[in-house]
Amino acid sequence: MASREMMQATVQKMFDMVRRPADGSDPIDADGVPTRLRNMAETVYAPEVQFAVPGRGPQAFSGGKQAYYDYNITRMQKTEGSQRLELLDMMFGNTHGAALIRYRDEKNGETFSWLRINLFRFNEAGDKIVDIKSFEHDQHGVDGWFTKALG
């Protein structure tokens, strides 16, 4: 059983790694994935990680790391990479953790903000995330935003 401290450190590391540098740069790798996202994914996600992001819009996906990379390539190309995340709170049990996150995105002068809860399942050591399920507070609004922004 993983320690809550290790799981919390893993989630905090994930959020620290996805922050953009202070200079605003966001280099992408040869595949079109922002290097900060690839580095984070290789550090905190288990090789067999599975994602479940709900919805009826183009942001919805399920699958492993490649599905995560593919989604982020599309998002970066269509939204100029303007999405920002703010970690508001976390809680942990014996094998799972949850994070309350505020997302903010911009495109063509419009801004959309929403809350999401990500539910994480960890490996036995608590240092790798093996499963992520997302829950939007305003699924209809998120679907509409991404249909317009990514469609």
Stockholm file with secondary structure:
# STOCKHOLM 1.0

chainA/1-151         MASREMMQATVQKMFDMVRRPADGSDPIDADGVPTRLRNMAETVYAPEVQFAVPGRGPQAFSGGKQAYYDYNITRMQKTEGSQRLELLDMMFGNTHGAALIRYRDEKNGETFSWLRINLFRFNEAGDKIVDIKSFEHDQHGVDGWFTKALG
#=GR chainA/1-151 SS CCCHHHHHHHHHHHHHHHSCCTTCCCCBCTTSCBHHHHHHHHHHEEEEEEEEECCSSTTCEEESHHHHHHHHHHHHHHHTTCCEEEEEEEEECSSEEEEEEEEEEEETTEEEEEEEEEEEEECTTSSSEEEEEEEESCHHHHHHHHHHHHC
#=GC SS_cons         CCCHHHHHHHHHHHHHHHSCCTTCCCCBCTTSCBHHHHHHHHHHEEEEEEEEECCSSTTCEEESHHHHHHHHHHHHHHHTTCCEEEEEEEEECSSEEEEEEEEEEEETTEEEEEEEEEEEEECTTSSSEEEEEEEESCHHHHHHHHHHHHC
//
